[in-house]
């Protein structure tokens, strides 16, 4: 267990619905372990229909959790091909009306796992989710993998929601500056602790404190020195301390900003 943080923060993006090493997550235990190190609230993201349904069950059970629901960009082409995309949209919109669902996401574009034949479906889905977030007055969390220019272009064309978060930010310094100028929030994951992530730390270094969030993306992207093992919300302190070192700020100062930003984006728990 990492040393506890001096001020409690939020894990801005986690997937506690996803089994780890073939076993379901013990939600109560995961939240208790996180709380013990100063991660007292989490945003649970369900990014397919089973995950979105599980998210509703979790947020109804655990007060420390808020939720997000969407269709992940890599899910969309298959749904479109099977003729079930409209029904999936309808269910996501219904689930998104839950008062403790504060996020539409993760949505966006992924050119790493989906080839050019699926890009059109992803673009249309991204636009649909942006519209949903604006209609419902909820934050938008964006998945962007190898698609930086198109993500920024579509956000500009559609008009971003008031609270727009680049989840697991993966851009460079210039992209970070553009996102900050547009008023977006940048959420950093365990990747910022990786030894070769110099460009990501450069992007972090130009992001103001009032635009920062932190996340695990658990069970993925485990921070150094546990890279390669299963991630969980209780490892957030490793990422927070690495972020503070890069920014040259005291850990309590960063924790306070992260907590305030989370409540500004998602509202009270």
Residue pairs with C-beta under 8 A, 6 or more apart in sequence:
1 33
1 36
1 37
1 234
2 37
2 234
2 235
2 237
2 238
2 241
3 37
3 237
4 36
4 37
4 38
4 237
5 37
5 38
5 39
5 236
5 237
5 240
5 251
5 255
6 38
6 251
6 252
6 255
7 38
7 252
7 255
7 256
7 259
8 38
8 39
8 40
8 41
8 255
8 259
9 38
9 39
9 40
9 214
9 236
9 240
9 255
9 258
9 259
9 262
10 39
10 40
10 41
10 42
10 43
10 213
10 214
10 258
10 259
10 262
10 266
11 34
11 39
11 41
11 42
11 43
11 214
11 215
11 216
11 218
11 233
11 236
12 43
12 165
12 167
12 187
12 213
12 214
12 215
12 262
13 43
13 45
13 68
13 106
13 141
13 167
13 168
13 187
13 189
13 215
13 216
13 217
14 42
14 43
14 44
14 45
14 215
14 216
14 217
14 218
14 233
15 44
15 45
15 46
15 47
15 51
15 217
15 218
15 219
15 220
16 25
16 27
16 30
16 42
16 44
16 58
16 218
16 233
17 25
17 44
17 46
17 50
17 51
17 54
17 55
17 58
18 25
18 51
18 219
19 25
20 219
20 230
20 232
21 230
25 219
27 58
27 61
27 62
28 62
30 232
30 233
30 234
31 42
31 62
31 64
31 65
31 233
33 232
33 233
33 234
34 40
34 42
34 232
34 233
34 234
34 236
35 64
36 234
37 234
37 236
37 237
38 237
38 255
39 233
39 234
39 236
39 237
40 64
41 64
41 65
41 66
41 262
41 269
42 64
42 65
42 66
42 233
43 65
43 66
43 67
43 68
43 102
43 103
43 215
43 262
43 266
44 55
44 58
44 59
44 65
44 66
44 67
44 68
45 51
45 55
45 67
45 68
45 69
45 70
45 103
45 105
45 106
45 141
46 52
46 53
46 54
46 55
46 56
46 67
46 68
46 69
46 70
47 69
47 70
47 71
47 72
47 75
47 105
47 106
47 143
48 71
48 72
48 75
49 71
49 88
49 91
49 92
51 69
52 69
52 70
52 91
52 92
52 95
53 95
55 67
55 68
55 69
55 95
55 101
56 67
56 69
56 95
56 98
56 101
58 65
58 67
59 65
59 66
59 67
59 98
59 100
59 101
60 100
63 269
64 269
65 100
66 100
66 101
66 102
66 103
66 266
66 269
67 98
67 100
67 101
67 102
67 103
68 101
68 102
68 103
68 104
68 105
68 106
68 139
68 141
69 92
69 95
69 96
69 101
69 103
69 104
70 92
70 104
70 105
70 106
70 107
70 129
70 141
71 79
71 85
71 88
71 89
71 92
71 107
71 125
71 129
72 106
72 107
72 110
72 143
73 107
73 108
73 109
73 110
73 114
73 122
73 125
73 126
73 143
74 110
74 113
74 114
76 85
76 118
76 121
76 122
76 125
77 114
77 117
77 118
77 121
77 122
79 85
79 88
80 121
85 121
85 125
89 128
92 132
93 132
95 101
96 104
96 132
96 136
96 138
97 136
101 138
102 138
102 139
102 266
102 267
103 138
103 139
103 140
103 141
103 165
103 266
104 129
104 132
104 133
104 136
104 138
104 139
104 140
104 141
104 161
105 129
105 133
105 139
105 140
105 141
105 142
105 143
105 165
105 167
106 141
106 142
106 143
106 167
107 125
107 126
107 129
107 130
107 140
107 141
107 142
107 143
108 122
108 126
108 142
108 143
108 144
108 147
108 151
109 119
109 122
109 123
109 126
109 143
109 144
109 145
109 147
109 150
109 151
109 154
110 122
110 143
110 144
110 145
110 146
110 147
111 119
111 145
111 146
111 147
112 145
112 146
113 145
114 122
123 150
123 154
126 151
126 154
127 154
127 158
129 140
130 140
130 154
130 155
130 158
130 159
130 160
130 161
131 158
132 138
133 139
133 140
133 161
134 159
134 161
137 162
138 161
138 163
139 161
139 163
139 164
139 165
139 265
139 266
140 160
140 161
140 163
140 164
140 165
141 165
141 167
141 187
142 151
142 155
142 164
142 165
142 166
142 167
143 167
143 168
144 151
144 166
144 170
144 171
145 170
148 170
148 171
148 175
152 175
152 178
152 179
155 164
155 182
155 184
156 182
160 182
160 183
160 184
163 185
163 264
163 265
163 266
164 182
164 183
164 184
164 185
165 184
165 185
165 186
165 187
165 213
165 265
166 179
166 184
166 185
166 186
166 187
167 187
167 215
167 217
168 187
168 188
168 189
168 191
168 215
168 217
168 221
169 176
169 179
169 186
169 187
169 188
169 189
169 200
169 203
170 191
170 200
171 179
171 203
172 199
172 202
172 203
173 199
173 202
173 203
173 205
173 206
175 203
176 186
176 203
176 204
176 206
176 207
177 206
179 186
179 211
180 186
180 206
180 207
180 208
180 211
183 211
184 211
185 211
185 212
185 213
185 261
185 265
186 203
186 204
186 207
186 211
186 212
186 213
187 212
187 213
187 214
187 215
188 200
188 204
188 212
188 213
188 214
188 215
188 239
188 243
189 214
189 215
189 216
189 217
189 221
189 223
189 239
190 216
190 217
190 221
190 222
190 223
190 224
190 227
190 231
190 235
190 238
190 239
191 197
191 200
191 221
192 200
192 201
192 204
192 223
192 239
192 242
192 243
192 246
193 223
193 224
193 227
193 238
193 239
193 242
194 200
194 224
194 227
195 224
201 246
204 212
204 243
204 246
204 247
205 246
205 247
209 247
209 249
209 253
209 254
209 257
210 257
210 260
210 261
211 261
212 243
212 254
212 257
212 258
212 261
213 258
213 261
213 262
213 265
214 236
214 239
214 240
214 243
214 258
215 236
216 231
216 232
216 233
216 235
216 236
216 239
217 231
218 230
218 231
218 232
218 233
218 235
219 230
219 231
219 232
220 231
221 231
222 228
222 229
222 230
222 231
222 235
223 231
223 235
223 238
223 239
223 242
224 238
224 242
225 238
226 235
226 238
240 251
240 254
240 255
240 258
241 251
243 254
244 250
244 251
244 253
244 254
247 254
